[in-house]
Amino acid sequence: MGDINITYYGHSMFLVEDQRSKLITDPFDEKVGYPLPELEAKVVLVSHGHFAHNNAAMIKGVSHIIKEIEPFPFLMGSVRIESCSSYHDACQGKERGENIIFKWQMSGVIFVHMGDYGEASLSMEQAEFISGADILMIPVGGVYTIGCQKAQEIVEAINPSIVIPMHYKTSCCQLNIDDAGEFVSFFENHIFQTSAVNIFSDQLPETTEVWVFEPAH
């Protein structure tokens, strides 16, 4: 299997690419506070319609935007993208609406991006859907999503190889949410990364590691 590059741009936005495919998750707009990158990708995943996650218009070369639950997996070359319904809050969407959890497999690695997940606990369907994730991208900042303690519970239940916290306060982020410090403190194995890393499917850690990325500027 070839290598995969993961680049974090802040909030819930990632560029994930291998030699044949690239996709972008939850592109934000200028109101979030991070610089807007100039990027190209064929596929953009949008977990929900809020401004901090749905600025697909800034991405060039897009041929497919997935922003609704798809009845069948979407295939981008060898990449299989699936979606699972969830809520943005603990009130069945009454406060903030719906949210999509995305799962895709790229070069032998299974990714899960939880968007703005806000439910009090995983449903059986959701737990089954994200089971087996190698890399879990999970919100930890609270207020609009689950906070650090709920995120920790999900990590312990799923036991992925790598956890990447997202949707938390930084010096750039203008949103009133918590930082990732408490979440990171729950885990002995945590690594502070640069904004981009390369990974291989046969080099994933055997025990869960938390990777904290520096947003790309």
C-alpha positions in Angstrom: 0.0 0.0 0.0 1.2 3.5 -0.7 1.6 6.4 1.7 -1.2 8.7 2.8 -0.7 12.4 3.6 -2.9 14.1 6.1 -2.9 17.9 6.4 -4.9 19.8 9.0 -6.1 23.3 8.3 -7.8 23.9 11.6 -11.3 23.4 13.1 -12.6 20.2 11.3 -10.9 20.7 8.0 -8.5 18.1 6.6 -7.0 17.3 3.3 -6.4 13.5 3.0 -4.7 12.2 -0.1 -2.8 9.3 -1.5 -1.1 8.9 -4.9 -4.4 8.5 -6.7 -7.1 10.4 -4.7 -7.7 13.4 -2.5 -10.6 14.6 -0.4 -11.3 17.5 1.9 -13.5 17.5 5.0 -15.6 20.4 6.4 -14.1 23.4 4.7 -14.6 26.5 6.9 -15.2 30.2 5.9 -13.3 33.3 7.1 -15.6 33.8 10.1 -13.9 30.9 11.9 -10.6 32.8 12.1 -8.2 30.5 10.2 -6.6 31.6 7.0 -8.4 30.3 3.9 -6.2 27.9 2.0 -6.1 27.6 -1.8 -6.8 23.9 -2.5 -8.0 21.5 -5.1 -9.8 18.2 -4.6 -12.3 16.1 -6.5 -14.5 15.3 -3.5 -15.5 17.4 -0.5 -17.3 16.0 2.6 -19.6 18.3 4.4 -20.9 17.1 7.7 -23.6 19.8 8.0 -24.6 23.1 6.7 -23.1 25.5 9.2 -20.6 28.2 8.0 -17.7 26.6 9.8 -18.0 23.4 7.8 -19.7 24.0 4.4 -17.5 26.4 2.4 -17.0 23.9 -0.4 -17.1 26.9 -2.9 -13.5 27.8 -2.0 -12.1 24.4 -3.2 -11.1 24.2 -6.8 -11.7 21.3 -9.2 -14.6 19.7 -7.1 -16.7 17.2 -9.0 -18.7 15.8 -6.0 -19.8 17.3 -2.7 -21.2 14.9 -0.2 -23.5 16.8 2.2 -26.4 14.3 2.6 -26.6 10.7 3.7 -25.9 8.6 0.6 -28.0 5.4 0.2 -25.0 3.6 -1.2 -21.2 4.1 -0.8 -19.6 6.7 -3.1 -16.6 5.4 -5.0 -13.7 7.7 -5.9 -11.3 5.4 -7.7 -10.3 2.8 -5.0 -11.6 5.0 -2.2 -15.0 3.9 -0.7 -16.9 6.7 1.2 -19.8 5.9 3.5 -22.0 8.1 5.7 -24.0 7.6 8.8 -26.7 9.9 10.3 -26.3 11.6 13.7 -27.3 14.7 15.5 -25.4 17.9 16.2 -26.8 18.0 19.8 -28.1 15.7 22.5 -31.8 16.6 21.7 -32.3 14.7 18.5 -31.4 17.7 16.4 -33.9 20.1 18.0 -31.1 22.6 18.9 -28.6 22.4 16.0 -29.9 19.9 13.5 -28.4 16.9 11.9 -24.8 15.8 11.4 -23.1 13.3 9.1 -20.4 10.9 10.3 -18.2 9.9 7.3 -16.0 6.8 6.9 -13.7 6.1 4.1 -10.9 3.6 3.2 -7.8 4.9 1.5 -4.7 2.9 0.8 -5.6 0.3 3.4 -6.4 2.8 6.2 -9.9 3.3 7.5 -10.7 6.9 8.4 -13.7 8.2 10.4 -14.6 11.9 10.6 -17.3 12.6 13.1 -18.2 16.2 12.0 -20.0 18.1 14.7 -21.2 15.1 16.6 -23.2 16.1 19.7 -25.2 13.2 20.9 -25.0 12.0 24.5 -23.9 8.6 23.5 -23.3 6.5 20.4 -26.3 4.6 19.0 -25.9 1.0 18.1 -25.9 1.9 14.4 -23.2 4.6 14.9 -21.0 2.4 17.1 -21.1 -0.4 14.5 -20.4 2.1 11.7 -17.3 3.6 13.3 -16.1 0.3 14.7 -12.8 -0.7 13.1 -11.6 2.8 12.4 -7.8 3.1 12.2 -7.9 6.9 12.4 -10.7 8.7 14.3 -11.1 12.5 13.8 -13.3 13.6 16.7 -14.6 16.9 18.0 -13.4 17.7 21.6 -14.2 21.4 22.2 -17.7 21.1 23.6 -20.4 23.9 23.5 -21.5 23.0 20.0 -20.3 19.4 20.0 -19.4 16.7 22.5 -16.7 17.7 24.9 -13.5 16.0 26.0 -15.1 13.5 28.3 -17.6 12.2 25.8 -14.9 12.1 23.2 -12.7 10.1 25.6 -15.5 7.6 26.1 -15.9 7.1 22.3 -12.2 6.6 21.8 -12.1 4.0 24.6 -15.1 2.2 23.1 -13.7 2.2 19.5 -10.0 1.8 20.3 -8.6 3.3 17.0 -4.9 3.3 16.2 -4.8 7.1 15.9 -7.1 9.8 17.3 -6.9 13.3 15.9 -8.8 15.8 18.0 -10.6 18.6 16.1 -13.1 21.4 16.6 -11.3 23.1 19.5 -10.1 26.5 20.5 -6.8 27.8 19.2 -5.2 31.2 18.9 -6.8 31.6 15.5 -10.2 30.2 16.2 -12.8 32.8 16.9 -15.4 30.4 18.2 -16.3 30.2 21.9 -15.2 26.6 22.5 -12.7 24.8 24.7 -9.2 23.9 23.8 -7.9 20.4 23.4 -5.7 20.4 26.5 -8.0 18.4 28.8 -8.7 15.8 26.2 -5.1 15.3 25.5 -4.3 14.9 29.2 -6.5 11.8 29.3 -4.1 9.9 27.2 -0.6 8.8 28.0 0.4 8.4 24.4 0.0 11.7 22.7 2.2 13.3 20.0 2.3 16.9 18.9 2.6 16.9 15.1 3.2 19.6 12.5 0.4 20.5 10.1 1.0 17.5 7.8 2.1 13.9 8.2 2.6 10.8 6.0 1.3 7.5 7.2 1.4 3.9 5.9 -1.2 1.2 6.7 1.5 -1.2 7.9 3.0 1.3 10.3 0.0 2.2 12.4 0.6 2.1 16.2 -0.6 -1.0 18.0 -2.0 1.0 20.9 -4.0 4.2 20.6 -2.1 7.4 20.1 -3.5 10.9 20.1 -2.0 13.1 17.4 -2.4 16.8 17.9 -1.8 18.8 14.7 -0.6 22.3 14.3 -3.1 24.0 11.9 -1.5 24.9 8.5 -1.2 28.6 7.9 
